[in-house]
Amino acid sequence: MEYVKLGRTGLEVSRICLGCMTYGDPNKGTHAWSLKEEDSRPLLRQAIEAGINFLDTANTYSNGSSEEIVGRAIKDFARRDDIVLATKVFNRMRPGPNGAGLSRKAIFDEIDNSLRRLGTDYVDLYQIHRWDYTTPIEETLEALHDVVKAGKARYIGASSMYAWQFAKAIYTSRLNGWTEFVSMQDHLNLLYREEEREMLPFCEDQKIAVIPWSPLARGRLTRDWDEATARTQSDEFGKTLYTQALEADRKIVDAVGVVAKARGIPRAQVATAWILQKSAVTAPIIGASKPGHITDAVASLEVKLTPEEIEALESPYVPHGVAGFK
């Protein structure tokens, strides 16, 4: 396993981050395809034993049960201090007023709820899951600063938003002497590259870590275009992401297959190697529902694509509208 600094911090993270949305009670929340605890634990253990020290979950995943499963796995399979544990806040956790969002009340309530479910005194990275249009960003940032000063989080990060919003947040914190975001978890893969226009250059300039979600485009980059899975059929959010440029997207998926066949490796390794070669990217967030998913993610670190292969993978791309947070 390779390790790098998380942006401009001194924190060392594995070059592969394990996304834990896959692990949770399928009867809770909206992820009917998630894995029960008994099926999740072997995969979490495999990832940790492979040297992946960076785990990402969220309060909303399977209504909190993902955090519970991850917390128990860390306790059983690792030393807490060896793990970089990330979770997120924003989405609705209960009906009624103050059950969602990034108000001071919501953040203070939800960090305590997450710590309880995770069975830990602190998280290493506490991230806002989306931009809250109904709460002043100053209120959110000061609350996050206070969470850090209270010792409940070591660092703070953000997820999908417009680059202007992220810049506004960074400089608002800087002006007020508050804790700044050190990472951006955004939507990036061969089928969706709009983040290359504004967000990636901004993060690279400011030395902010980039930890992309859906680097395999919900698995579409790992199989033939017409092949479906149980998840693709039940993943309602995923169905909204890749419908804008089907002809171009199909050509990209085919190109991944050509490169993979020529190298004699799985397509997942090619798609992950592509995102790893992006200079702004710190660690892609890999979802794993089978042991081979983790094996391929780790193996992709050894795959160095040639300029000709990168050109073949990228050339069919056409501009897309914003997808994943708008």
C-alpha beads as a LAMMPS data file, in Angstrom:
LAMMPS data file: protein, C-alpha beads

326 atoms
325 bonds

1 atom types
1 bond types

-500.0 500.0 xlo xhi
-500.0 500.0 ylo yhi
-500.0 500.0 zlo zhi

Masses

1 110.0

Atoms # bond

1 1 1 0.000 0.000 0.000
2 1 1 1.087 3.551 -0.727
3 1 1 0.478 6.417 1.711
4 1 1 0.323 10.150 1.073
5 1 1 -0.426 13.284 3.037
6 1 1 -4.035 14.428 3.076
7 1 1 -3.637 17.716 1.238
8 1 1 -1.463 20.163 3.110
9 1 1 -1.995 18.423 6.458
10 1 1 0.448 16.076 8.162
11 1 1 -2.112 13.262 8.147
12 1 1 -1.059 10.158 6.227
13 1 1 -3.726 8.215 4.344
14 1 1 -3.683 5.200 2.068
15 1 1 -3.915 5.940 -1.660
16 1 1 -7.115 3.911 -1.671
17 1 1 -10.022 4.960 0.540
18 1 1 -12.663 2.367 1.350
19 1 1 -16.157 3.740 0.860
20 1 1 -18.516 2.238 3.411
21 1 1 -21.883 3.096 1.893
22 1 1 -21.996 -0.573 0.844
23 1 1 -22.118 -1.719 4.453
24 1 1 -25.400 -1.261 6.276
25 1 1 -28.739 -2.753 7.114
26 1 1 -30.568 -3.127 3.752
27 1 1 -33.877 -2.665 5.566
28 1 1 -32.904 0.822 6.709
29 1 1 -32.607 3.887 4.518
30 1 1 -32.641 3.805 0.725
31 1 1 -29.808 1.365 -0.067
32 1 1 -31.587 -1.940 -0.534
33 1 1 -28.389 -3.308 -2.101
34 1 1 -26.235 -2.737 1.007
35 1 1 -24.611 -5.679 2.791
36 1 1 -25.628 -6.944 6.208
37 1 1 -23.039 -6.875 8.968
38 1 1 -22.062 -10.527 8.642
39 1 1 -21.292 -9.966 4.960
40 1 1 -19.621 -6.599 5.511
41 1 1 -17.117 -7.570 8.173
42 1 1 -14.904 -9.852 6.002
43 1 1 -14.538 -7.067 3.448
44 1 1 -13.682 -4.452 6.064
45 1 1 -11.127 -6.820 7.534
46 1 1 -9.630 -7.554 4.113
47 1 1 -9.262 -3.849 3.379
48 1 1 -7.595 -3.107 6.707
49 1 1 -5.232 -6.062 6.340
50 1 1 -4.356 -4.850 2.834
51 1 1 -3.114 -1.611 4.382
52 1 1 -6.119 0.588 3.646
53 1 1 -6.241 2.887 6.671
54 1 1 -8.723 5.408 5.240
55 1 1 -12.428 4.554 5.740
56 1 1 -15.277 6.834 4.676
57 1 1 -18.894 6.583 5.797
58 1 1 -21.771 8.979 6.580
59 1 1 -24.504 9.379 9.151
60 1 1 -27.163 8.910 6.484
61 1 1 -25.896 5.616 5.059
62 1 1 -28.537 3.007 5.882
63 1 1 -29.887 5.349 8.572
64 1 1 -26.734 5.180 10.673
65 1 1 -26.222 1.422 10.547
66 1 1 -23.176 1.822 8.290
67 1 1 -21.446 3.799 11.033
68 1 1 -22.349 1.110 13.566
69 1 1 -20.942 -1.696 11.413
70 1 1 -17.772 0.230 10.600
71 1 1 -17.215 1.192 14.222
72 1 1 -17.458 -2.387 15.436
73 1 1 -15.167 -3.615 12.665
74 1 1 -12.474 -1.085 13.550
75 1 1 -12.660 -2.129 17.175
76 1 1 -12.215 -5.795 16.245
77 1 1 -9.751 -5.576 13.361
78 1 1 -7.488 -2.576 14.029
79 1 1 -6.114 -0.112 16.535
80 1 1 -8.254 3.016 16.438
81 1 1 -5.170 5.226 16.162
82 1 1 -4.102 3.389 12.995
83 1 1 -7.334 4.221 11.169
84 1 1 -8.254 7.482 9.470
85 1 1 -12.008 7.501 9.981
86 1 1 -14.223 9.867 8.015
87 1 1 -17.949 10.490 8.207
88 1 1 -20.379 13.111 6.946
89 1 1 -23.305 15.310 7.987
90 1 1 -26.129 17.061 6.104
91 1 1 -28.828 14.633 4.956
92 1 1 -32.057 14.041 6.836
93 1 1 -31.771 11.754 9.853
94 1 1 -35.216 12.240 11.346
95 1 1 -38.512 13.908 10.337
96 1 1 -39.432 17.393 11.434
97 1 1 -37.494 20.605 12.142
98 1 1 -33.706 20.384 12.618
99 1 1 -33.562 16.788 11.414
100 1 1 -31.206 17.663 8.559
101 1 1 -28.921 20.400 7.279
102 1 1 -25.871 22.241 8.532
103 1 1 -27.183 24.501 11.266
104 1 1 -25.200 24.745 14.490
105 1 1 -27.844 22.628 16.218
106 1 1 -27.824 19.946 13.532
107 1 1 -24.029 19.704 13.456
108 1 1 -23.691 19.511 17.237
109 1 1 -26.418 16.857 17.460
110 1 1 -25.162 14.772 14.569
111 1 1 -21.479 14.675 15.525
112 1 1 -22.475 13.212 18.887
113 1 1 -24.826 10.727 17.222
114 1 1 -22.101 9.662 14.792
115 1 1 -19.528 9.226 17.560
116 1 1 -21.985 7.106 19.519
117 1 1 -22.705 4.858 16.540
118 1 1 -19.025 4.599 15.610
119 1 1 -18.030 3.847 19.191
120 1 1 -15.213 6.376 19.213
121 1 1 -14.336 9.669 20.890
122 1 1 -13.429 11.417 17.636
123 1 1 -13.468 11.166 13.864
124 1 1 -10.412 12.064 11.870
125 1 1 -12.307 13.800 9.072
126 1 1 -15.774 15.330 9.485
127 1 1 -17.300 16.341 6.164
128 1 1 -20.324 18.307 5.057
129 1 1 -22.167 16.013 2.660
130 1 1 -23.618 18.832 0.536
131 1 1 -24.002 22.633 0.538
132 1 1 -26.835 23.892 2.745
133 1 1 -28.658 26.682 0.923
134 1 1 -30.832 27.435 3.966
135 1 1 -28.086 28.051 6.541
136 1 1 -25.493 30.860 6.428
137 1 1 -22.104 29.388 5.629
138 1 1 -20.652 31.390 8.532
139 1 1 -22.871 29.498 10.978
140 1 1 -21.827 26.147 9.530
141 1 1 -18.118 26.929 9.490
142 1 1 -18.003 28.291 13.036
143 1 1 -19.887 25.224 14.295
144 1 1 -17.407 22.915 12.532
145 1 1 -14.528 24.922 13.994
146 1 1 -16.004 24.411 17.466
147 1 1 -16.381 20.667 16.821
148 1 1 -12.658 20.499 16.046
149 1 1 -11.719 22.591 19.082
150 1 1 -13.860 20.305 21.248
151 1 1 -11.710 17.362 20.104
152 1 1 -14.565 15.569 18.353
153 1 1 -12.953 15.856 14.906
154 1 1 -9.339 16.250 13.843
155 1 1 -9.987 17.805 10.425
156 1 1 -12.966 18.945 8.375
157 1 1 -13.785 18.358 4.727
158 1 1 -16.500 19.014 2.166
159 1 1 -18.275 17.102 -0.571
160 1 1 -19.896 17.888 -3.912
161 1 1 -20.654 21.558 -4.540
162 1 1 -19.787 24.310 -7.004
163 1 1 -16.192 25.474 -6.957
164 1 1 -17.285 29.034 -6.150
165 1 1 -19.072 27.743 -3.050
166 1 1 -16.013 25.842 -1.905
167 1 1 -13.795 28.871 -2.477
168 1 1 -16.230 31.024 -0.510
169 1 1 -16.122 28.563 2.389
170 1 1 -12.326 28.345 2.397
171 1 1 -11.832 32.095 2.434
172 1 1 -14.614 32.719 4.955
173 1 1 -12.820 30.391 7.362
174 1 1 -9.516 32.048 6.601
175 1 1 -10.892 35.532 7.248
176 1 1 -12.329 34.500 10.607
177 1 1 -9.450 32.330 11.803
178 1 1 -11.642 29.206 11.776
179 1 1 -10.606 25.674 10.919
180 1 1 -10.458 25.276 7.127
181 1 1 -11.627 22.426 4.935
182 1 1 -8.685 20.204 4.050
183 1 1 -10.413 17.913 1.560
184 1 1 -12.993 17.798 -1.215
185 1 1 -14.971 14.625 -1.879
186 1 1 -16.349 15.134 -5.365
187 1 1 -17.806 13.213 -8.290
188 1 1 -15.065 12.205 -10.723
189 1 1 -14.534 9.312 -13.114
190 1 1 -14.016 8.622 -16.818
191 1 1 -17.728 9.163 -17.496
192 1 1 -17.983 12.400 -15.484
193 1 1 -15.028 14.777 -15.695
194 1 1 -16.655 18.178 -15.157
195 1 1 -14.680 18.645 -11.916
196 1 1 -11.550 19.065 -14.049
197 1 1 -12.777 22.505 -15.133
198 1 1 -12.848 24.367 -11.813
199 1 1 -12.722 22.197 -8.708
200 1 1 -9.577 20.186 -9.352
201 1 1 -7.427 23.193 -10.340
202 1 1 -8.652 25.104 -7.274
203 1 1 -7.877 22.208 -4.932
204 1 1 -4.467 21.646 -6.463
205 1 1 -3.618 25.349 -6.177
206 1 1 -4.706 25.452 -2.528
207 1 1 -3.175 22.040 -1.693
208 1 1 -6.555 20.612 -0.725
209 1 1 -6.937 16.833 -0.859
210 1 1 -9.275 15.397 -3.503
211 1 1 -10.975 12.111 -2.606
212 1 1 -13.372 11.341 -5.467
213 1 1 -16.529 9.312 -5.030
214 1 1 -17.811 6.871 -7.650
215 1 1 -14.447 6.486 -9.418
216 1 1 -15.846 3.443 -11.249
217 1 1 -19.096 5.224 -12.189
218 1 1 -21.259 2.944 -10.054
219 1 1 -19.539 -0.053 -11.667
220 1 1 -20.344 0.961 -15.238
221 1 1 -16.638 1.155 -16.070
222 1 1 -16.025 -2.408 -14.879
223 1 1 -18.293 -4.368 -17.261
224 1 1 -19.818 -4.425 -20.728
225 1 1 -22.183 -1.554 -21.476
226 1 1 -25.322 -3.682 -21.628
227 1 1 -24.544 -5.760 -18.541
228 1 1 -26.773 -4.972 -15.540
229 1 1 -26.480 -5.830 -11.863
230 1 1 -28.872 -5.931 -8.935
231 1 1 -27.450 -2.620 -7.746
232 1 1 -27.882 -0.811 -11.053
233 1 1 -31.515 -1.849 -11.050
234 1 1 -32.194 -0.704 -7.464
235 1 1 -29.817 2.271 -7.093
236 1 1 -32.206 5.190 -7.627
237 1 1 -29.564 7.880 -7.106
238 1 1 -27.174 6.105 -9.452
239 1 1 -29.793 6.140 -12.201
240 1 1 -29.653 9.944 -12.226
241 1 1 -25.909 10.212 -12.829
242 1 1 -25.101 8.716 -16.228
243 1 1 -27.919 9.427 -18.671
244 1 1 -26.756 12.594 -20.434
245 1 1 -24.343 11.340 -23.099
246 1 1 -25.004 7.659 -23.608
247 1 1 -23.279 7.357 -26.984
248 1 1 -20.044 8.948 -25.770
249 1 1 -20.182 7.100 -22.457
250 1 1 -20.527 3.785 -24.259
251 1 1 -17.400 4.535 -26.309
252 1 1 -15.481 5.228 -23.088
253 1 1 -16.654 1.982 -21.505
254 1 1 -15.578 0.142 -24.660
255 1 1 -12.178 1.858 -24.555
256 1 1 -11.661 0.711 -20.959
257 1 1 -12.372 -2.821 -22.148
258 1 1 -9.832 -2.544 -24.965
259 1 1 -7.061 -1.292 -22.665
260 1 1 -7.876 -3.913 -20.047
261 1 1 -7.839 -6.734 -22.593
262 1 1 -4.522 -5.593 -24.053
263 1 1 -2.959 -5.521 -20.591
264 1 1 -4.653 -8.697 -19.398
265 1 1 -6.109 -7.044 -16.294
266 1 1 -9.654 -6.326 -15.049
267 1 1 -11.362 -3.156 -16.236
268 1 1 -11.633 -1.899 -12.674
269 1 1 -7.854 -1.646 -12.478
270 1 1 -7.728 0.445 -15.650
271 1 1 -10.461 2.851 -14.512
272 1 1 -8.903 3.241 -11.066
273 1 1 -5.412 3.697 -12.507
274 1 1 -6.773 6.507 -14.676
275 1 1 -8.094 8.452 -11.684
276 1 1 -4.950 7.768 -9.637
277 1 1 -2.763 9.398 -12.306
278 1 1 -4.614 12.699 -11.885
279 1 1 -2.162 14.968 -10.063
280 1 1 -4.890 16.562 -7.937
281 1 1 -6.274 13.241 -6.684
282 1 1 -5.245 11.995 -3.244
283 1 1 -7.261 8.804 -2.839
284 1 1 -10.307 7.581 -4.786
285 1 1 -13.123 6.182 -2.661
286 1 1 -13.698 2.578 -3.694
287 1 1 -16.864 0.701 -2.860
288 1 1 -16.355 -3.033 -2.351
289 1 1 -19.083 -5.661 -2.161
290 1 1 -16.798 -8.563 -3.163
291 1 1 -13.209 -9.485 -2.194
292 1 1 -12.082 -8.961 -5.774
293 1 1 -13.096 -5.312 -5.626
294 1 1 -10.514 -4.666 -2.921
295 1 1 -7.900 -6.775 -4.679
296 1 1 -8.382 -4.811 -7.899
297 1 1 -8.263 -1.457 -6.107
298 1 1 -4.938 -2.271 -4.468
299 1 1 -3.518 -3.763 -7.666
300 1 1 -4.400 -0.595 -9.592
301 1 1 -1.638 1.224 -7.731
302 1 1 0.853 -0.731 -9.841
303 1 1 -0.845 0.071 -13.162
304 1 1 0.838 2.994 -14.914
305 1 1 -1.083 3.998 -18.005
306 1 1 0.783 5.260 -21.045
307 1 1 -0.042 8.631 -22.635
308 1 1 -1.524 6.744 -25.585
309 1 1 -3.806 4.717 -23.306
310 1 1 -4.934 7.847 -21.461
311 1 1 -5.730 9.521 -24.775
312 1 1 -7.763 6.515 -25.891
313 1 1 -9.727 6.554 -22.639
314 1 1 -10.346 10.299 -22.586
315 1 1 -10.908 11.221 -26.248
316 1 1 -14.582 10.101 -26.528
317 1 1 -15.652 12.351 -23.629
318 1 1 -18.156 15.139 -24.250
319 1 1 -19.262 17.874 -21.814
320 1 1 -21.893 16.896 -19.251
321 1 1 -24.280 18.928 -17.178
322 1 1 -23.772 19.026 -13.432
323 1 1 -24.570 15.624 -11.903
324 1 1 -24.330 14.379 -8.353
325 1 1 -25.319 17.400 -6.302
326 1 1 -27.455 19.906 -8.207

Bonds

1 1 1 2
2 1 2 3
3 1 3 4
4 1 4 5
5 1 5 6
6 1 6 7
7 1 7 8
8 1 8 9
9 1 9 10
10 1 10 11
11 1 11 12
12 1 12 13
13 1 13 14
14 1 14 15
15 1 15 16
16 1 16 17
17 1 17 18
18 1 18 19
19 1 19 20
20 1 20 21
21 1 21 22
22 1 22 23
23 1 23 24
24 1 24 25
25 1 25 26
26 1 26 27
27 1 27 28
28 1 28 29
29 1 29 30
30 1 30 31
31 1 31 32
32 1 32 33
33 1 33 34
34 1 34 35
35 1 35 36
36 1 36 37
37 1 37 38
38 1 38 39
39 1 39 40
40 1 40 41
41 1 41 42
42 1 42 43
43 1 43 44
44 1 44 45
45 1 45 46
46 1 46 47
47 1 47 48
48 1 48 49
49 1 49 50
50 1 50 51
51 1 51 52
52 1 52 53
53 1 53 54
54 1 54 55
55 1 55 56
56 1 56 57
57 1 57 58
58 1 58 59
59 1 59 60
60 1 60 61
61 1 61 62
62 1 62 63
63 1 63 64
64 1 64 65
65 1 65 66
66 1 66 67
67 1 67 68
68 1 68 69
69 1 69 70
70 1 70 71
71 1 71 72
72 1 72 73
73 1 73 74
74 1 74 75
75 1 75 76
76 1 76 77
77 1 77 78
78 1 78 79
79 1 79 80
80 1 80 81
81 1 81 82
82 1 82 83
83 1 83 84
84 1 84 85
85 1 85 86
86 1 86 87
87 1 87 88
88 1 88 89
89 1 89 90
90 1 90 91
91 1 91 92
92 1 92 93
93 1 93 94
94 1 94 95
95 1 95 96
96 1 96 97
97 1 97 98
98 1 98 99
99 1 99 100
100 1 100 101
101 1 101 102
102 1 102 103
103 1 103 104
104 1 104 105
105 1 105 106
106 1 106 107
107 1 107 108
108 1 108 109
109 1 109 110
110 1 110 111
111 1 111 112
112 1 112 113
113 1 113 114
114 1 114 115
115 1 115 116
116 1 116 117
117 1 117 118
118 1 118 119
119 1 119 120
120 1 120 121
121 1 121 122
122 1 122 123
123 1 123 124
124 1 124 125
125 1 125 126
126 1 126 127
127 1 127 128
128 1 128 129
129 1 129 130
130 1 130 131
131 1 131 132
132 1 132 133
133 1 133 134
134 1 134 135
135 1 135 136
136 1 136 137
137 1 137 138
138 1 138 139
139 1 139 140
140 1 140 141
141 1 141 142
142 1 142 143
143 1 143 144
144 1 144 145
145 1 145 146
146 1 146 147
147 1 147 148
148 1 148 149
149 1 149 150
150 1 150 151
151 1 151 152
152 1 152 153
153 1 153 154
154 1 154 155
155 1 155 156
156 1 156 157
157 1 157 158
158 1 158 159
159 1 159 160
160 1 160 161
161 1 161 162
162 1 162 163
163 1 163 164
164 1 164 165
165 1 165 166
166 1 166 167
167 1 167 168
168 1 168 169
169 1 169 170
170 1 170 171
171 1 171 172
172 1 172 173
173 1 173 174
174 1 174 175
175 1 175 176
176 1 176 177
177 1 177 178
178 1 178 179
179 1 179 180
180 1 180 181
181 1 181 182
182 1 182 183
183 1 183 184
184 1 184 185
185 1 185 186
186 1 186 187
187 1 187 188
188 1 188 189
189 1 189 190
190 1 190 191
191 1 191 192
192 1 192 193
193 1 193 194
194 1 194 195
195 1 195 196
196 1 196 197
197 1 197 198
198 1 198 199
199 1 199 200
200 1 200 201
201 1 201 202
202 1 202 203
203 1 203 204
204 1 204 205
205 1 205 206
206 1 206 207
207 1 207 208
208 1 208 209
209 1 209 210
210 1 210 211
211 1 211 212
212 1 212 213
213 1 213 214
214 1 214 215
215 1 215 216
216 1 216 217
217 1 217 218
218 1 218 219
219 1 219 220
220 1 220 221
221 1 221 222
222 1 222 223
223 1 223 224
224 1 224 225
225 1 225 226
226 1 226 227
227 1 227 228
228 1 228 229
229 1 229 230
230 1 230 231
231 1 231 232
232 1 232 233
233 1 233 234
234 1 234 235
235 1 235 236
236 1 236 237
237 1 237 238
238 1 238 239
239 1 239 240
240 1 240 241
241 1 241 242
242 1 242 243
243 1 243 244
244 1 244 245
245 1 245 246
246 1 246 247
247 1 247 248
248 1 248 249
249 1 249 250
250 1 250 251
251 1 251 252
252 1 252 253
253 1 253 254
254 1 254 255
255 1 255 256
256 1 256 257
257 1 257 258
258 1 258 259
259 1 259 260
260 1 260 261
261 1 261 262
262 1 262 263
263 1 263 264
264 1 264 265
265 1 265 266
266 1 266 267
267 1 267 268
268 1 268 269
269 1 269 270
270 1 270 271
271 1 271 272
272 1 272 273
273 1 273 274
274 1 274 275
275 1 275 276
276 1 276 277
277 1 277 278
278 1 278 279
279 1 279 280
280 1 280 281
281 1 281 282
282 1 282 283
283 1 283 284
284 1 284 285
285 1 285 286
286 1 286 287
287 1 287 288
288 1 288 289
289 1 289 290
290 1 290 291
291 1 291 292
292 1 292 293
293 1 293 294
294 1 294 295
295 1 295 296
296 1 296 297
297 1 297 298
298 1 298 299
299 1 299 300
300 1 300 301
301 1 301 302
302 1 302 303
303 1 303 304
304 1 304 305
305 1 305 306
306 1 306 307
307 1 307 308
308 1 308 309
309 1 309 310
310 1 310 311
311 1 311 312
312 1 312 313
313 1 313 314
314 1 314 315
315 1 315 316
316 1 316 317
317 1 317 318
318 1 318 319
319 1 319 320
320 1 320 321
321 1 321 322
322 1 322 323
323 1 323 324
324 1 324 325
325 1 325 326
